[in-house]
Amino acid sequence: MSNMLSSPVQAVRNVFADAWVVPENVAALMFPMRRKTFYRRVQIMSKAHMPFSDAIKELKSRAHESKNGVMYAALSSISYRLERGRTIAESLDGWVPQEEMMLLNAGDKRGYAGFVAAIDQILTMGAATKAMMTTLVSGLVEPFIMIAAMYGLITWMAKSFNQKALALTHINPDQLTGGAHQLYAVGLYATTVWSWIIPLGVLAFIIVLFVIMPIWVTPEKVRKVVDHVPPFSIYKAIVGAKWMMAFATLGKAGIPYEEVFKETAKLSKPWLKMRLKAIELLYRRGIGLGPAFAQSGYQFPSKALVDDLLAFGDRPGFEDVLMVLAEEWVKSTTLTVKGITFALTGVGYLSVFGGMIWIMGSFNAMQSQIMAIIQQTH
């Protein structure tokens, strides 16, 4: 009897013992949150002159001991590829972005010091763009929540008041005027399917907008014009700043610009890919870097930055200048995003403030008119 019970118990224990293991495809989605930790640990081991393959094995063993499912899945995949003779870049394919793979590959060719420096460049590049994206996301979420909450509060209160106050007093709604009648109308609207269709339609429109921004490229003339109008202009500034930072970092690492254009275009969305291909084609024809950006006709990443590339493109130490230009452009874009998100947050607060004033005024008007109508009937 005890043997019969021990078998299912052991099976349950085995299931829970492996519960921390994460499938590779799921781990690939979650690994970006652990990538910085991964780089830091590899960097520390590289400073101690530990080969990359040995560092991966060591980290894999630690991840297994700590039951870190995401890190273990990633390191297992990387270790498997390295054991079969893959390069560092090939072993990291699917786990880190293309530009980071290129930096690590270039750094590895320069020895331990170069590899450590490459990781520093990756972390610096990530920190510069992360602040910009964090500002954008936080700035969009806050006003959206405020406006959505105020919409829900107004429709719910108007609907509840119609169902209770007017139903109990048996007052003809046609006798209401001004804010009281508006409250009644909103209450009726809240009982219809349109109270759901309209906000969901707005949400769907916003989602579609975010989806088409990176993929819509034709008609080209229309897209060029639209790129000067928010939110497309914001998308252009953010994508341009992120790419420019990666471009400058890769160039400073000694990677030929032709290769940078080619490799970064491979995994880019159609909007960015079209611009990179046009610039790469001109550059391969022997045109200078600045003129290639200018003659592409896209004013990418921005007209001001293209003018700077034209001014400094042929001077000695251009790689360092390019890095400074990229960092300044990221800072400038971050400030622009902060300004836009500040304005959106202001709109959110104004919506809440205006909604509260309207609710108070409408309820007071409704209460006064109901009392007046009741007194007239009696």
N, C-alpha and C positions, 0 to 999 in steps of 0.2 A: 504493500500500500504506500509506504513512504517513497519507494522508488518511482511509483506512478505519479506521485505529487511533485517529486523533485525535478522531474523532466520538464513539465510546463513552467515551473518556477525558474529553472535555469534558462529556459528559452526567453522568458520575460526579462531576466537579468541581462542576457546577451543583447536583447533589443535596446534596452536602456543604456547599456555600456557603449554602444555605437551611435547613440542618439546625437552626439556632438558632431558627427561627421556630416559635412555639407557637400552636396553634389557639385561637381566642377562648374557646371553652367550657372548655378546659383551663386557660387563663390565668385565667379567672374563679375557678376553684377555688384557684389558687395565689396570686392577688393579695393576699389578706389578710396573707400573710407580708411583702409589700412595701409595704403600705399606709402604714405609718409613714414609710418613706423617701419615698414619694410626697408625703405631707403636708408633710414638712420642706422638701422642695425647692420645692414650690408656695408655702409660707410665705415662704421667703427671697426668691423672685421677687416676691411680693406686697408685701413690705417695700420693694422697689425700685420700687414702683408699676407693675409690669408687669401688663397685663391677663391674666385667667385663660386666655383663648384663646391668647394669645401664649406664655404660660408652658407650656401643654400642647404647643404646636408645638415649642418649644425642647427640652423634655424628651423628646419623641418622637424628635427628631433625635439627641439624645445616646444614647437607648436603641438606635437603629439602629446608630450608630457602635460602641457597646460590645457589640452583638449580645445585648442583654438581651431575650430572647424574651417573657417574661411582661409586663414593663413596656411593651414596644413594642406588644404586642397590646392592652393596656388603654388606652394613650395613643392608639393609632390609633382605637379605638372611640369614646373620649371626644371626640377631635378631629373625627371624622366627624359626630357629633351636633351639636357646637358650630357647625360650618360650615353646618349646616342650620337654624340659628336656635334650637336648643334652649337652655333655661336651664341653669345650672350643675347644679341638682338633677337635671334630666332627663338631662343628659349623663353623670352619674355613676351613674344607675340600673343596678343589677346589679353594680356594682363596689364600692360602699360600703354600709353599713347605712342603713336609712331615717332613723334619728335623726341620723346624721352628715350626710346630704343636707339635712335640715331646718336644721341648724345652719349649714351652708355657705351655704344659700340666704338665711337670715336675716342672716348676716354680710355677704354680698355687697351687701345693700340698704343697709348702713351704710358702704359705701366700703371702701378698702383696709385701714384700721385695724380696721374691724369684721370683715373677712374674716380678717385675721391673728389677731385675738382668737378667732374661731370655731375656727380650726385649733388654737390653744392649748387651747381647751375640749375639743376632740375628743381630743387627745393626753392631756390630764389625765384625762379620763373613761376612756380606754382603759388607761392605766397603773394606775388604781385597781382596775379589774376584772380586769386581766391577772394581777396578783399572786394574787388569789383563785383564779382558774382554774388557774394554774400549781401552786399549793399542792395543789389538789384532785387534779389529774391525777397529779402526782408521788407524792402520798400513796396513791393507789389502785394505781398500777403496781407499786411496790416490794413491798408485801406479797403481791400477786397472783403476782408472779414467784417470790418465796421459797416460797410454799405450793405452787405448781405444780412447782417444781424438787424440793422435798422429796418430794412425791407420786411424781414420776417416779423419784427415786432409790430410795425404799423399795420400790416395786413391781419395779423392775429388779433390785435386789440380792436380794430374796426369790426372784424367779423364777430368777435365775442360780444361787443357792445350792441350790435344789431340784433343778435340772437337773444340777448337778455333784456336790455333796457327797452327797446322798441316793442318786443314781444309782450313784455309785462304791462306796458302802458297803453298798448293798442293804438298808438298814434299813427296817423297817416303820414308817411315819409314825405309826401308832396308839400306838407306844411313847413318842412325844414328849409332853411336858407343858409347861404354862406358856408362857413366852416363846418357847421352841423350837417349840411347836405353833402359836403365833400366826404365827411367821415362815413356817412351812410353809403355813398357811392363806392368808396374804397372797400367797405364791408361786403357789398354785393359782388364786387370784383374778386374779393378773396374767396368767395364760394364757387367761382368758376374755374375751369381748367386752365384759363389763361393766366391765372396767378402762378401757375407752375410752368406753363409753356414759355412765357416771356423771359423769366430769369434763366431758365435752362437754355433758351435760345441765345441769350447774351453770353452765357458760359460757353456754349458750343461755338459761337462766333470767335470768342477769344482763343479757344483751343485751336480752331482752324487757322487763325491768324498766326499762332506760334508754329503750327505745322508747316504752313506754306512759305514762311519767311526764308528758311534755308533751302527750299527746293524750287521755288518759282523763279524762272529765268527768262521766259518768253511771254509776250513780246519784249525784247531786250530794251527797246527805247522807253517803254512804259515803266519797266522795273528801274531803270536808271533815274527816272523822274521821281518815282515813289520812294527811292532810297534817301531822298532828302526830306521825307515826311515821317514823323513819328507814327507808329513804333518801328517802322523799317529803318529809319535813320539811327535809332538806338541800337537795333540789331547790327547794323553795319559798323557802328563805332565799337561795340563790344567784341564782335568777331574779329574785326580788324586789329584791335588792341591785343587780343590773345594771340593771334597769328603773328603779329609783328614782334611780340616778345619772344615767341618760339623761333622765329626767323633770325632775329639778332643773336639769340643764345647759340643757335646752331652754327651761324656764321663765325661767331667768336671762337667756337670750338674747332674751327678749321675745316668744317665740312663745306665742299664747293656749293655755291648758290644754285647751280643747275640741279644738283642732287636734292637740295632742300626743297626747291619748287616741286620737283617730281614726286618726292616721297610724301610731302605734306598734302599734295593735291590728291594722292591716291585715296586717302580715307576721308577727304573733305566732302561736305554736302555740295550739291550742284551749284548753288550760288557762289560759294567760295572757290570751288574747283574751276569754274569758268574764268574767274579773274586771275587765278594763279597760272592757268594754262596760257592765257593771253600774254601775261608778263614773261613767263618762261620762254615762250616762242620768240619774243622780241629779244630777250637776253641771249638766247642761243644763236641768234643771227649776228651777234657781235655788238649789239647796242649796249651802252653802259647801263648799270643798274638803275640809276635815277631816271634816265630817258625811257627805259623799258616800262617803268611804273607810269610815267607821264603819258607815253604814247599808247598805252593800253586803252585809254579813254574811260576808265572806270573811276578815276580819282580814289583809288584804293591804296591804303586804308582810309586816307583823307587827303583833301587837296593841300592842306598845310604840311602834312608829312611828306607828300610827294615833292613839294617845293623844297623841303629840307634835303631830301635825297638828291635832288638836282644840284643843290648848292654844295653838298659835301661829298658826293659820290666818287669824285676822282682824286680826292686828297689822301695823303698818307694816314695810316691809322684809322681807316674808315670803319673797321669792325668795332672799334671802341666807340666811335661816334654813333654808329648805328645802335649800339646797346644803350647809349644815353638817350637817343631819340625814342627808342622803344619804351624805356622806363618812363620818360616824360609823357609819352602818349598814353600809357596805361594810367598814370596818375591823373592826367587831364580827363580821360574817359571816366575814371572813377568819380571825379568831381562832378562831371556832367550827369552821371547816373544818380549821384547823391542829390543833385538839384532837382532832377525829375522825380525821384522817389519822395523827396521832401514836399514837392508840389502835390503829388498824388495823396500823400498822407494828409496834407492840408484839405484836399477835397473830401477825404474820408471823414475828417473831423467836422468839416462844414456840413456834410450830409447828416451826420449824427446830430449836430447842434440844430440844424434846420428841421430835421425830423421830430426832435423832441419839442421844439417850439410849436410846430404844426399840431402835434398830438395834444399838447396842453391847450392850445387855442381852440381846436376842434371839440375837445371834450367839454371845455367850459361853455362853448357856444351851444353844444348839444344839450347840456344840462340846463342852461338858462332857457332855451326854447321849449324844452319838454315841460319845465315848470310853468312857463307862461301859457302854453297850450292847455295844460291841465287846469290851471286857474280860470281860463276863459270858458272851459266846458262846464265848470262848476259855478 
